[in-house]
Amino acid sequence: MNTAQTATVTHQPGWFARAEGWLDERGKGAWIAAMVLGFIFFWPVGLALLAYMIWSKRMFSGKCAARRSHHHEAHRMNRRHGFRSSGNTAFDAYKAETLRRLEDEQDAFESFLERLRAAKDKQEFDAFMDDRAKAAQTSDDEDDETGAEPALSEPR
C-alpha cells in the first residue's frame, strides 16, 4: 500500500515582511529613523519608505504602536499588581489573598478618610453658621439699644 504523505508547507514570511514586523514592534520612531537613514544613504530608498508609510497609513493611524502598546500595557499591569505567577501555587494563592486583603483595607481606609473629611467640613460649616447667627443677634441687639426703627420690607 502506498500512502501519499502530504508535506505541510509552512509559509515563512519574506525579508520585507520580517523587516516590516520588526519596525512595527519598535513603533513609529523606528519607521521614521529607517526613512531618514534611507534618505541619507540612498534617497530613493527614503522616498520609497515615506511613500509606503503614507500609503499604508503607518504615519497617521498608530497601528504599529497599538500592537506594541497592548503587549507592554499588559506586561506593565501584571508587574505593577504582582500577578505574575511564581510557579508555586500555594504562594500564588497566598499572594492573591494578601493583595485582596490589602486592597480591602485600602478601600476601608479611604472611606474612613472621606467620612473624616465630611465630619470636619460639617464642623467648620456649623461653626460658621453659629458665628453668623451670633453676629446677626448682636447686630439686632445693638439696633434695639440705639432705638433705631427696624426697616420695613413693605412700603407704607
BADRENGU-247083 format. One record per residue: chain; residue number from 1; x negated, y negated, z negated of N, C-alpha, C, O, CB in turn. Coordinates in nm, 2 decimals. Glycine has a CB too. Example, Ala and Ser with C-alpha at 12.3 -4.5 7.8 and 13.67 -1.06 7.14 Angstrom:
REM BADRENGU-247083
(site A 1 (-1.32 0.57 -0.78) (-1.23 0.45 -0.78) (-1.32 0.33 -0.78) (-1.42 0.33 -0.85) (-1.13 0.45 -0.90)),
(site A 2 (-1.28 0.22 -0.71) (-1.37 0.11 -0.71) (-1.29 0.00 -0.79) (-1.34 -0.11 -0.80) (-1.41 0.06 -0.57)),
REM end
This chain:
REM BADRENGU-247083
(site A 1 (-0.08 0.12 0.00) (0.00 0.00 0.00) (-0.09 -0.12 0.00) (-0.18 -0.14 -0.08) (0.09 0.00 -0.12)),
(site A 2 (-0.05 -0.21 0.09) (-0.12 -0.33 0.09) (-0.03 -0.44 0.03) (0.08 -0.46 0.07) (-0.16 -0.37 0.24)),
(site A 3 (-0.08 -0.50 -0.07) (-0.01 -0.61 -0.13) (-0.08 -0.74 -0.09) (-0.20 -0.76 -0.11) (0.00 -0.60 -0.29)),
(site A 4 (0.00 -0.82 -0.04) (-0.06 -0.95 0.00) (-0.08 -1.04 -0.12) (0.02 -1.07 -0.19) (0.03 -1.02 0.11)),
(site A 5 (-0.20 -1.08 -0.14) (-0.23 -1.16 -0.25) (-0.23 -1.31 -0.20) (-0.29 -1.34 -0.10) (-0.36 -1.13 -0.32)),
(site A 6 (-0.15 -1.38 -0.27) (-0.14 -1.53 -0.23) (-0.24 -1.60 -0.32) (-0.23 -1.60 -0.44) (0.00 -1.58 -0.23)),
(site A 7 (-0.32 -1.67 -0.26) (-0.41 -1.76 -0.33) (-0.34 -1.89 -0.36) (-0.29 -1.96 -0.28) (-0.54 -1.78 -0.25)),
(site A 8 (-0.35 -1.92 -0.49) (-0.29 -2.05 -0.53) (-0.40 -2.16 -0.50) (-0.51 -2.15 -0.55) (-0.25 -2.05 -0.68)),
(site A 9 (-0.35 -2.25 -0.42) (-0.44 -2.36 -0.39) (-0.41 -2.48 -0.48) (-0.30 -2.53 -0.48) (-0.43 -2.40 -0.24)),
(site A 10 (-0.51 -2.52 -0.55) (-0.49 -2.64 -0.64) (-0.55 -2.75 -0.56) (-0.66 -2.75 -0.51) (-0.56 -2.62 -0.78)),
(site A 11 (-0.46 -2.85 -0.55) (-0.50 -2.97 -0.48) (-0.58 -3.07 -0.57) (-0.53 -3.12 -0.66) (-0.37 -3.04 -0.42)),
(site A 12 (-0.71 -3.08 -0.53) (-0.79 -3.18 -0.60) (-0.78 -3.31 -0.54) (-0.79 -3.32 -0.42) (-0.94 -3.13 -0.61)),
(site A 13 (-0.76 -3.42 -0.62) (-0.75 -3.55 -0.56) (-0.88 -3.59 -0.50) (-0.99 -3.55 -0.54) (-0.70 -3.65 -0.66)),
(site A 14 (-0.87 -3.67 -0.39) (-0.99 -3.71 -0.33) (-1.07 -3.82 -0.41) (-1.02 -3.86 -0.52) (-0.96 -3.77 -0.19)),
(site A 15 (-1.18 -3.87 -0.35) (-1.26 -3.96 -0.43) (-1.18 -4.10 -0.45) (-1.20 -4.16 -0.55) (-1.39 -3.99 -0.35)),
(site A 16 (-1.10 -4.13 -0.35) (-1.02 -4.26 -0.36) (-0.92 -4.25 -0.48) (-0.91 -4.34 -0.56) (-0.95 -4.29 -0.23)),
(site A 17 (-0.85 -4.13 -0.49) (-0.75 -4.11 -0.59) (-0.82 -4.11 -0.73) (-0.77 -4.16 -0.83) (-0.67 -3.99 -0.57)),
(site A 18 (-0.94 -4.04 -0.73) (-1.01 -4.04 -0.86) (-1.06 -4.18 -0.90) (-1.05 -4.21 -1.02) (-1.13 -3.94 -0.85)),
(site A 19 (-1.11 -4.25 -0.81) (-1.15 -4.39 -0.84) (-1.03 -4.48 -0.88) (-1.05 -4.56 -0.97) (-1.22 -4.45 -0.71)),
(site A 20 (-0.92 -4.46 -0.81) (-0.80 -4.54 -0.85) (-0.76 -4.50 -0.99) (-0.72 -4.59 -1.07) (-0.69 -4.51 -0.75)),
(site A 21 (-0.76 -4.37 -1.02) (-0.72 -4.33 -1.16) (-0.82 -4.38 -1.26) (-0.78 -4.42 -1.37) (-0.71 -4.18 -1.17)),
(site A 22 (-0.95 -4.38 -1.23) (-1.05 -4.43 -1.32) (-1.03 -4.58 -1.35) (-1.04 -4.62 -1.47) (-1.19 -4.40 -1.27)),
(site A 23 (-1.00 -4.66 -1.25) (-0.98 -4.80 -1.26) (-0.85 -4.83 -1.34) (-0.84 -4.92 -1.42) (-0.98 -4.87 -1.13)),
(site A 24 (-0.75 -4.75 -1.31) (-0.62 -4.77 -1.38) (-0.63 -4.74 -1.53) (-0.57 -4.81 -1.61) (-0.51 -4.67 -1.32)),
(site A 25 (-0.72 -4.64 -1.57) (-0.74 -4.62 -1.71) (-0.80 -4.73 -1.78) (-0.78 -4.76 -1.90) (-0.82 -4.49 -1.73)),
(site A 26 (-0.88 -4.81 -1.71) (-0.96 -4.92 -1.77) (-0.88 -5.05 -1.76) (-0.92 -5.15 -1.82) (-1.09 -4.93 -1.71)),
(site A 27 (-0.78 -5.06 -1.68) (-0.69 -5.17 -1.68) (-0.72 -5.27 -1.57) (-0.80 -5.24 -1.48) (-0.71 -5.25 -1.81)),
(site A 28 (-0.65 -5.38 -1.57) (-0.66 -5.48 -1.47) (-0.80 -5.55 -1.46) (-0.85 -5.58 -1.35) (-0.56 -5.59 -1.49)),
(site A 29 (-0.87 -5.56 -1.57) (-1.00 -5.61 -1.57) (-1.10 -5.53 -1.49) (-1.19 -5.59 -1.42) (-1.06 -5.62 -1.71)),
(site A 30 (-1.09 -5.40 -1.49) (-1.17 -5.31 -1.41) (-1.15 -5.34 -1.26) (-1.24 -5.34 -1.18) (-1.15 -5.16 -1.45)),
(site A 31 (-1.02 -5.35 -1.23) (-0.99 -5.38 -1.08) (-1.05 -5.51 -1.04) (-1.10 -5.52 -0.93) (-0.83 -5.38 -1.06)),
(site A 32 (-1.04 -5.61 -1.12) (-1.09 -5.74 -1.09) (-1.24 -5.74 -1.08) (-1.30 -5.79 -0.99) (-1.05 -5.85 -1.19)),
(site A 33 (-1.31 -5.67 -1.17) (-1.45 -5.65 -1.17) (-1.50 -5.58 -1.04) (-1.59 -5.62 -0.98) (-1.50 -5.58 -1.29)),
(site A 34 (-1.42 -5.47 -1.00) (-1.46 -5.40 -0.88) (-1.44 -5.49 -0.76) (-1.52 -5.48 -0.67) (-1.37 -5.27 -0.87)),
(site A 35 (-1.34 -5.57 -0.76) (-1.32 -5.66 -0.64) (-1.43 -5.76 -0.64) (-1.48 -5.79 -0.53) (-1.18 -5.73 -0.66)),
(site A 36 (-1.47 -5.82 -0.75) (-1.58 -5.92 -0.75) (-1.71 -5.86 -0.70) (-1.78 -5.92 -0.62) (-1.59 -5.98 -0.89)),
(site A 37 (-1.74 -5.74 -0.75) (-1.86 -5.67 -0.71) (-1.85 -5.64 -0.56) (-1.95 -5.64 -0.49) (-1.88 -5.54 -0.79)),
(site A 38 (-1.73 -5.60 -0.52) (-1.72 -5.58 -0.37) (-1.75 -5.70 -0.29) (-1.81 -5.69 -0.19) (-1.58 -5.52 -0.34)),
(site A 39 (-1.70 -5.82 -0.33) (-1.73 -5.94 -0.26) (-1.88 -5.97 -0.27) (-1.94 -6.02 -0.17) (-1.65 -6.06 -0.32)),
(site A 40 (-1.94 -5.94 -0.38) (-2.09 -5.98 -0.40) (-2.17 -5.89 -0.31) (-2.26 -5.94 -0.24) (-2.13 -5.96 -0.54)),
(site A 41 (-2.15 -5.76 -0.31) (-2.23 -5.67 -0.23) (-2.20 -5.66 -0.08) (-2.29 -5.66 0.00) (-2.23 -5.53 -0.29)),
(site A 42 (-2.07 -5.65 -0.05) (-2.03 -5.65 0.09) (-1.89 -5.70 0.10) (-1.79 -5.63 0.06) (-2.04 -5.50 0.15)),
(site A 43 (-1.87 -5.82 0.15) (-1.75 -5.89 0.14) (-1.62 -5.82 0.20) (-1.52 -5.84 0.14) (-1.76 -6.02 0.21)),
(site A 44 (-1.64 -5.74 0.30) (-1.51 -5.67 0.34) (-1.46 -5.57 0.24) (-1.34 -5.55 0.23) (-1.54 -5.59 0.47)),
(site A 45 (-1.55 -5.51 0.16) (-1.50 -5.42 0.05) (-1.42 -5.50 -0.05) (-1.31 -5.46 -0.10) (-1.62 -5.35 -0.02)),
(site A 46 (-1.47 -5.62 -0.09) (-1.40 -5.70 -0.18) (-1.26 -5.75 -0.13) (-1.16 -5.75 -0.20) (-1.48 -5.82 -0.22)),
(site A 47 (-1.26 -5.78 0.00) (-1.14 -5.82 0.07) (-1.04 -5.70 0.07) (-0.92 -5.72 0.05) (-1.17 -5.88 0.21)),
(site A 48 (-1.09 -5.59 0.10) (-1.01 -5.47 0.11) (-0.95 -5.44 -0.03) (-0.83 -5.40 -0.04) (-1.08 -5.35 0.16)),
(site A 49 (-1.03 -5.45 -0.13) (-0.98 -5.43 -0.27) (-0.87 -5.53 -0.31) (-0.77 -5.50 -0.37) (-1.09 -5.43 -0.37)),
(site A 50 (-0.89 -5.66 -0.27) (-0.80 -5.76 -0.30) (-0.67 -5.73 -0.23) (-0.56 -5.74 -0.29) (-0.85 -5.90 -0.26)),
(site A 51 (-0.67 -5.69 -0.10) (-0.55 -5.66 -0.02) (-0.48 -5.54 -0.09) (-0.36 -5.54 -0.10) (-0.59 -5.63 0.12)),
(site A 52 (-0.56 -5.44 -0.13) (-0.49 -5.32 -0.19) (-0.43 -5.36 -0.32) (-0.32 -5.31 -0.35) (-0.60 -5.21 -0.21)),
(site A 53 (-0.49 -5.44 -0.40) (-0.44 -5.48 -0.53) (-0.31 -5.56 -0.51) (-0.21 -5.54 -0.59) (-0.54 -5.56 -0.61)),
(site A 54 (-0.30 -5.64 -0.41) (-0.18 -5.72 -0.39) (-0.08 -5.63 -0.33) (0.04 -5.64 -0.37) (-0.21 -5.84 -0.29)),
(site A 55 (-0.11 -5.55 -0.23) (-0.02 -5.46 -0.16) (0.05 -5.36 -0.26) (0.17 -5.33 -0.25) (-0.08 -5.39 -0.05)),
(site A 56 (-0.03 -5.31 -0.35) (0.02 -5.21 -0.44) (0.07 -5.27 -0.57) (0.12 -5.20 -0.66) (-0.09 -5.11 -0.48)),
(site A 57 (0.07 -5.40 -0.57) (0.13 -5.48 -0.69) (0.05 -5.46 -0.82) (0.11 -5.47 -0.92) (0.28 -5.45 -0.71)),
(site A 58 (-0.07 -5.42 -0.81) (-0.15 -5.40 -0.93) (-0.19 -5.53 -1.00) (-0.21 -5.54 -1.12) (-0.28 -5.32 -0.90)),
(site A 59 (-0.19 -5.64 -0.92) (-0.23 -5.77 -0.97) (-0.12 -5.83 -1.06) (-0.15 -5.90 -1.16) (-0.26 -5.86 -0.86)),
(site A 60 (0.00 -5.79 -1.03) (0.11 -5.87 -1.09) (0.21 -5.78 -1.17) (0.28 -5.83 -1.26) (0.19 -5.94 -0.99)),
(site A 61 (0.20 -5.65 -1.16) (0.30 -5.57 -1.23) (0.25 -5.52 -1.36) (0.34 -5.50 -1.45) (0.34 -5.45 -1.14)),
(site A 62 (0.13 -5.50 -1.38) (0.08 -5.45 -1.51) (0.09 -5.30 -1.52) (0.09 -5.25 -1.63) (0.14 -5.52 -1.62)),
(site A 63 (0.12 -5.22 -1.41) (0.14 -5.08 -1.42) (0.02 -5.01 -1.47) (0.03 -4.92 -1.55) (0.18 -5.02 -1.29)),
(site A 64 (-0.10 -5.05 -1.43) (-0.22 -4.98 -1.48) (-0.24 -5.00 -1.62) (-0.29 -4.91 -1.69) (-0.35 -5.03 -1.40)),
(site A 65 (-0.21 -5.12 -1.67) (-0.22 -5.15 -1.82) (-0.12 -5.08 -1.90) (-0.14 -5.04 -2.01) (-0.22 -5.30 -1.84)),
(site A 66 (0.00 -5.06 -1.84) (0.11 -4.99 -1.91) (0.08 -4.85 -1.94) (0.11 -4.80 -2.05) (0.24 -5.00 -1.83)),
(site A 67 (0.02 -4.78 -1.85) (-0.02 -4.64 -1.87) (-0.12 -4.63 -1.98) (-0.11 -4.55 -2.07) (-0.08 -4.58 -1.74)),
(site A 68 (-0.22 -4.72 -1.98) (-0.33 -4.72 -2.08) (-0.27 -4.76 -2.22) (-0.31 -4.70 -2.32) (-0.44 -4.81 -2.03)),
(site A 69 (-0.19 -4.87 -2.22) (-0.14 -4.92 -2.35) (-0.05 -4.82 -2.42) (-0.05 -4.81 -2.54) (-0.07 -5.05 -2.33)),
(site A 70 (0.03 -4.74 -2.34) (0.11 -4.64 -2.41) (0.03 -4.54 -2.48) (0.07 -4.50 -2.60) (0.20 -4.57 -2.30)),
(site A 71 (-0.08 -4.49 -2.42) (-0.16 -4.39 -2.49) (-0.23 -4.46 -2.61) (-0.23 -4.39 -2.72) (-0.27 -4.34 -2.39)),
(site A 72 (-0.28 -4.58 -2.59) (-0.36 -4.64 -2.70) (-0.26 -4.68 -2.82) (-0.30 -4.68 -2.93) (-0.43 -4.76 -2.65)),
(site A 73 (-0.14 -4.72 -2.78) (-0.04 -4.76 -2.89) (-0.01 -4.64 -2.97) (0.00 -4.65 -3.09) (0.09 -4.82 -2.82)),
(site A 74 (0.02 -4.53 -2.91) (0.05 -4.41 -2.99) (-0.07 -4.36 -3.07) (-0.05 -4.33 -3.19) (0.09 -4.29 -2.89)),
(site A 75 (-0.19 -4.37 -3.02) (-0.31 -4.33 -3.10) (-0.33 -4.43 -3.21) (-0.36 -4.38 -3.33) (-0.43 -4.33 -3.01)),
(site A 76 (-0.31 -4.56 -3.19) (-0.33 -4.66 -3.30) (-0.23 -4.64 -3.40) (-0.26 -4.66 -3.52) (-0.33 -4.80 -3.24)),
(site A 77 (-0.10 -4.61 -3.37) (0.00 -4.59 -3.46) (-0.02 -4.47 -3.55) (0.00 -4.47 -3.67) (0.14 -4.58 -3.39)),
(site A 78 (-0.07 -4.36 -3.49) (-0.10 -4.24 -3.56) (-0.21 -4.27 -3.66) (-0.21 -4.22 -3.77) (-0.13 -4.13 -3.47)),
(site A 79 (-0.31 -4.34 -3.62) (-0.42 -4.37 -3.70) (-0.38 -4.46 -3.82) (-0.43 -4.44 -3.93) (-0.54 -4.43 -3.62)),
(site A 80 (-0.30 -4.56 -3.79) (-0.26 -4.66 -3.89) (-0.17 -4.59 -4.00) (-0.19 -4.62 -4.12) (-0.18 -4.77 -3.83)),
(site A 81 (-0.08 -4.50 -3.96) (0.01 -4.44 -4.05) (-0.05 -4.31 -4.11) (0.02 -4.25 -4.19) (0.14 -4.42 -3.99)),
(site A 82 (-0.16 -4.26 -4.06) (-0.22 -4.14 -4.11) (-0.14 -4.01 -4.07) (-0.14 -3.92 -4.15) (-0.23 -4.15 -4.26)),
(site A 83 (-0.08 -4.01 -3.95) (0.00 -3.89 -3.91) (-0.09 -3.79 -3.84) (-0.03 -3.68 -3.81) (0.11 -3.94 -3.83)),
(site A 84 (-0.21 -3.81 -3.82) (-0.29 -3.71 -3.75) (-0.31 -3.59 -3.84) (-0.34 -3.60 -3.96) (-0.43 -3.77 -3.71)),
(site A 85 (-0.29 -3.48 -3.78) (-0.30 -3.35 -3.86) (-0.44 -3.32 -3.90) (-0.54 -3.34 -3.82) (-0.24 -3.24 -3.78)),
(site A 86 (-0.46 -3.27 -4.02) (-0.59 -3.24 -4.07) (-0.62 -3.09 -4.04) (-0.74 -3.05 -4.05) (-0.60 -3.26 -4.22)),
(site A 87 (-0.52 -3.02 -4.00) (-0.54 -2.87 -3.98) (-0.49 -2.79 -4.10) (-0.47 -2.67 -4.08) (-0.68 -2.84 -3.94)),
(site A 88 (-0.48 -2.85 -4.21) (-0.44 -2.78 -4.33) (-0.29 -2.82 -4.36) (-0.26 -2.94 -4.39) (-0.53 -2.82 -4.46)),
(site A 89 (-0.20 -2.73 -4.34) (-0.06 -2.76 -4.35) (-0.01 -2.80 -4.49) (0.07 -2.89 -4.51) (0.03 -2.64 -4.31)),
(site A 90 (-0.08 -2.74 -4.59) (-0.04 -2.78 -4.73) (-0.08 -2.93 -4.76) (0.00 -3.01 -4.81) (-0.11 -2.69 -4.83)),
(site A 91 (-0.20 -2.96 -4.71) (-0.25 -3.10 -4.73) (-0.16 -3.20 -4.64) (-0.13 -3.31 -4.69) (-0.39 -3.11 -4.69)),
(site A 92 (-0.13 -3.16 -4.52) (-0.04 -3.24 -4.44) (0.09 -3.27 -4.50) (0.15 -3.38 -4.50) (-0.02 -3.18 -4.30)),
(site A 93 (0.15 -3.16 -4.57) (0.28 -3.18 -4.63) (0.27 -3.27 -4.75) (0.35 -3.36 -4.78) (0.34 -3.04 -4.68)),
(site A 94 (0.16 -3.25 -4.83) (0.13 -3.34 -4.94) (0.11 -3.49 -4.90) (0.17 -3.58 -4.96) (0.01 -3.29 -5.02)),
(site A 95 (0.04 -3.51 -4.79) (0.01 -3.64 -4.74) (0.14 -3.70 -4.69) (0.17 -3.82 -4.72) (-0.09 -3.64 -4.63)),
(site A 96 (0.23 -3.63 -4.62) (0.36 -3.68 -4.58) (0.44 -3.72 -4.69) (0.51 -3.83 -4.69) (0.43 -3.58 -4.49)),
(site A 97 (0.45 -3.64 -4.80) (0.53 -3.66 -4.91) (0.48 -3.79 -4.99) (0.56 -3.87 -5.03) (0.54 -3.54 -5.01)),
(site A 98 (0.35 -3.80 -5.00) (0.29 -3.91 -5.07) (0.32 -4.04 -4.99) (0.35 -4.14 -5.05) (0.14 -3.89 -5.09)),
(site A 99 (0.30 -4.04 -4.86) (0.33 -4.16 -4.78) (0.48 -4.20 -4.79) (0.51 -4.31 -4.80) (0.29 -4.13 -4.63)),
(site A 100 (0.57 -4.10 -4.79) (0.71 -4.13 -4.80) (0.74 -4.19 -4.94) (0.81 -4.29 -4.95) (0.79 -4.00 -4.78)),
(site A 101 (0.68 -4.13 -5.05) (0.69 -4.19 -5.18) (0.64 -4.33 -5.19) (0.71 -4.42 -5.25) (0.63 -4.10 -5.28)),
(site A 102 (0.52 -4.36 -5.13) (0.47 -4.49 -5.13) (0.55 -4.59 -5.05) (0.57 -4.71 -5.09) (0.33 -4.49 -5.07)),
(site A 103 (0.61 -4.55 -4.94) (0.70 -4.63 -4.87) (0.82 -4.67 -4.95) (0.87 -4.78 -4.94) (0.74 -4.57 -4.73)),
(site A 104 (0.88 -4.57 -5.02) (0.99 -4.59 -5.10) (0.96 -4.69 -5.21) (1.04 -4.78 -5.24) (1.05 -4.46 -5.16)),
(site A 105 (0.84 -4.67 -5.28) (0.80 -4.76 -5.38) (0.78 -4.90 -5.33) (0.82 -5.00 -5.39) (0.67 -4.72 -5.45)),
(site A 106 (0.73 -4.91 -5.21) (0.71 -5.05 -5.15) (0.84 -5.11 -5.12) (0.86 -5.23 -5.14) (0.63 -5.03 -5.02)),
(site A 107 (0.94 -5.03 -5.07) (1.07 -5.09 -5.04) (1.14 -5.14 -5.17) (1.20 -5.24 -5.18) (1.16 -4.98 -4.97)),
(site A 108 (1.12 -5.06 -5.28) (1.18 -5.09 -5.41) (1.12 -5.22 -5.46) (1.19 -5.31 -5.51) (1.17 -4.98 -5.51)),
(site A 109 (0.99 -5.23 -5.45) (0.91 -5.35 -5.49) (0.95 -5.47 -5.41) (0.97 -5.58 -5.47) (0.76 -5.33 -5.49)),
(site A 110 (0.97 -5.46 -5.28) (1.01 -5.57 -5.20) (1.15 -5.62 -5.24) (1.18 -5.74 -5.24) (1.00 -5.53 -5.05)),
(site A 111 (1.24 -5.52 -5.27) (1.38 -5.56 -5.31) (1.37 -5.63 -5.44) (1.45 -5.72 -5.47) (1.47 -5.44 -5.31)),
(site A 112 (1.29 -5.58 -5.53) (1.27 -5.65 -5.66) (1.22 -5.79 -5.65) (1.28 -5.88 -5.71) (1.17 -5.57 -5.75)),
(site A 113 (1.12 -5.81 -5.56) (1.07 -5.94 -5.53) (1.18 -6.03 -5.48) (1.19 -6.15 -5.51) (0.95 -5.94 -5.44)),
(site A 114 (1.27 -5.98 -5.39) (1.38 -6.06 -5.33) (1.48 -6.10 -5.44) (1.52 -6.21 -5.44) (1.45 -5.97 -5.22)),
(site A 115 (1.51 -6.00 -5.53) (1.60 -6.04 -5.64) (1.54 -6.14 -5.73) (1.61 -6.23 -5.78) (1.64 -5.91 -5.72)),
(site A 116 (1.41 -6.13 -5.76) (1.34 -6.22 -5.84) (1.34 -6.36 -5.78) (1.36 -6.46 -5.85) (1.19 -6.18 -5.86)),
(site A 117 (1.32 -6.37 -5.65) (1.32 -6.50 -5.58) (1.46 -6.56 -5.59) (1.48 -6.68 -5.61) (1.28 -6.48 -5.43)),
(site A 118 (1.56 -6.47 -5.57) (1.70 -6.52 -5.57) (1.74 -6.57 -5.71) (1.80 -6.67 -5.72) (1.80 -6.41 -5.53)),
(site A 119 (1.69 -6.50 -5.82) (1.72 -6.55 -5.95) (1.65 -6.68 -5.98) (1.71 -6.77 -6.04) (1.67 -6.44 -6.05)),
(site A 120 (1.53 -6.69 -5.93) (1.45 -6.82 -5.95) (1.52 -6.93 -5.88) (1.54 -7.04 -5.93) (1.30 -6.81 -5.90)),
(site A 121 (1.56 -6.91 -5.75) (1.64 -7.01 -5.68) (1.77 -7.05 -5.75) (1.80 -7.17 -5.75) (1.67 -6.96 -5.54)),
(site A 122 (1.84 -6.95 -5.80) (1.96 -6.98 -5.87) (1.94 -7.06 -6.00) (2.01 -7.16 -6.03) (2.04 -6.85 -5.91)),
(site A 123 (1.83 -7.03 -6.07) (1.80 -7.10 -6.19) (1.76 -7.25 -6.15) (1.81 -7.34 -6.22) (1.68 -7.04 -6.26)),
(site A 124 (1.68 -7.27 -6.05) (1.65 -7.40 -6.01) (1.77 -7.48 -5.96) (1.78 -7.60 -5.99) (1.54 -7.40 -5.89)),
(site A 125 (1.86 -7.41 -5.89) (1.98 -7.48 -5.84) (2.07 -7.52 -5.96) (2.13 -7.63 -5.96) (2.06 -7.39 -5.74)),
(site A 126 (2.09 -7.43 -6.06) (2.17 -7.46 -6.18) (2.11 -7.57 -6.25) (2.18 -7.66 -6.30) (2.18 -7.33 -6.27)),
(site A 127 (1.98 -7.58 -6.27) (1.91 -7.69 -6.34) (1.94 -7.82 -6.26) (1.96 -7.92 -6.33) (1.76 -7.66 -6.35)),
(site A 128 (1.93 -7.82 -6.13) (1.96 -7.94 -6.05) (2.10 -7.98 -6.07) (2.12 -8.10 -6.09) (1.93 -7.91 -5.90)),
(site A 129 (2.19 -7.89 -6.07) (2.33 -7.93 -6.09) (2.36 -7.98 -6.23) (2.44 -8.08 -6.24) (2.43 -7.80 -6.06)),
(site A 130 (2.29 -7.92 -6.33) (2.31 -7.98 -6.46) (2.25 -8.12 -6.47) (2.32 -8.20 -6.53) (2.24 -7.88 -6.57)),
(site A 131 (2.14 -8.14 -6.42) (2.08 -8.27 -6.42) (2.17 -8.37 -6.34) (2.19 -8.49 -6.39) (1.94 -8.27 -6.35)),
(site A 132 (2.22 -8.33 -6.24) (2.31 -8.42 -6.16) (2.44 -8.45 -6.24) (2.49 -8.56 -6.24) (2.35 -8.35 -6.02)),
(site A 133 (2.49 -8.35 -6.31) (2.61 -8.37 -6.39) (2.58 -8.46 -6.51) (2.66 -8.55 -6.54) (2.67 -8.24 -6.44)),
(site A 134 (2.46 -8.45 -6.57) (2.42 -8.54 -6.68) (2.40 -8.68 -6.63) (2.45 -8.77 -6.70) (2.29 -8.48 -6.74)),
(site A 135 (2.34 -8.69 -6.51) (2.32 -8.83 -6.45) (2.46 -8.89 -6.42) (2.48 -9.01 -6.45) (2.24 -8.82 -6.33)),
(site A 136 (2.55 -8.81 -6.37) (2.68 -8.87 -6.34) (2.75 -8.91 -6.47) (2.82 -9.01 -6.48) (2.77 -8.77 -6.26)),
(site A 137 (2.74 -8.82 -6.58) (2.80 -8.85 -6.71) (2.74 -8.98 -6.77) (2.82 -9.06 -6.82) (2.78 -8.73 -6.80)),
(site A 138 (2.61 -8.99 -6.76) (2.55 -9.11 -6.82) (2.59 -9.24 -6.75) (2.60 -9.34 -6.81) (2.40 -9.10 -6.83)),
(site A 139 (2.60 -9.23 -6.62) (2.64 -9.35 -6.54) (2.79 -9.38 -6.57) (2.82 -9.50 -6.57) (2.62 -9.33 -6.39)),
(site A 140 (2.87 -9.28 -6.59) (3.01 -9.31 -6.63) (3.02 -9.37 -6.77) (3.09 -9.46 -6.80) (3.09 -9.18 -6.63)),
(site A 141 (2.93 -9.32 -6.86) (2.93 -9.38 -7.00) (2.88 -9.52 -6.99) (2.93 -9.61 -7.07) (2.83 -9.29 -7.09)),
(site A 142 (2.78 -9.55 -6.91) (2.73 -9.69 -6.90) (2.84 -9.78 -6.84) (2.85 -9.90 -6.89) (2.60 -9.69 -6.81)),
(site A 143 (2.91 -9.73 -6.75) (3.02 -9.82 -6.69) (3.13 -9.85 -6.79) (3.18 -9.96 -6.79) (3.08 -9.74 -6.57)),
(site A 144 (3.16 -9.75 -6.88) (3.26 -9.77 -6.98) (3.21 -9.87 -7.09) (3.29 -9.95 -7.14) (3.29 -9.64 -7.05)),
(site A 145 (3.08 -9.87 -7.12) (3.02 -9.96 -7.22) (3.02 -10.10 -7.16) (3.04 -10.20 -7.24) (2.88 -9.92 -7.26)),
(site A 146 (2.99 -10.13 -7.04) (2.99 -10.26 -6.98) (3.12 -10.31 -6.95) (3.14 -10.43 -6.93) (2.90 -10.26 -6.86)),
(site A 147 (3.22 -10.23 -6.95) (3.36 -10.28 -6.93) (3.39 -10.30 -6.78) (3.48 -10.36 -6.75) (3.38 -10.40 -7.00)),
(site A 148 (3.31 -10.24 -6.70) (3.33 -10.25 -6.55) (3.46 -10.17 -6.52) (3.48 -10.06 -6.57) (3.21 -10.20 -6.47)),
(site A 149 (3.53 -10.23 -6.43) (3.65 -10.16 -6.38) (3.62 -10.06 -6.28) (3.54 -10.08 -6.19) (3.76 -10.26 -6.32)),
(site A 150 (3.67 -9.94 -6.30) (3.63 -9.83 -6.20) (3.69 -9.87 -6.06) (3.79 -9.93 -6.05) (3.68 -9.69 -6.25)),
(site A 151 (3.61 -9.83 -5.96) (3.65 -9.86 -5.83) (3.77 -9.77 -5.79) (3.78 -9.65 -5.83) (3.53 -9.83 -5.73)),
(site A 152 (3.86 -9.83 -5.72) (3.98 -9.76 -5.68) (3.96 -9.70 -5.54) (3.90 -9.76 -5.46) (4.11 -9.85 -5.68)),
(site A 153 (4.02 -9.58 -5.52) (4.00 -9.52 -5.40) (4.10 -9.57 -5.30) (4.08 -9.56 -5.18) (4.00 -9.37 -5.41)),
(site A 154 (4.22 -9.62 -5.35) (4.32 -9.66 -5.26) (4.33 -9.82 -5.26) (4.32 -9.87 -5.37) (4.46 -9.60 -5.29)),
(site A 155 (4.36 -9.88 -5.15) (4.38 -10.03 -5.16) (4.51 -10.06 -5.22) (4.60 -9.98 -5.21) (4.37 -10.09 -5.02)),
(site A 156 (4.52 -10.18 -5.29) (4.64 -10.22 -5.36) (4.73 -10.29 -5.27) (4.84 -10.33 -5.31) (4.60 -10.30 -5.47)),
REM end
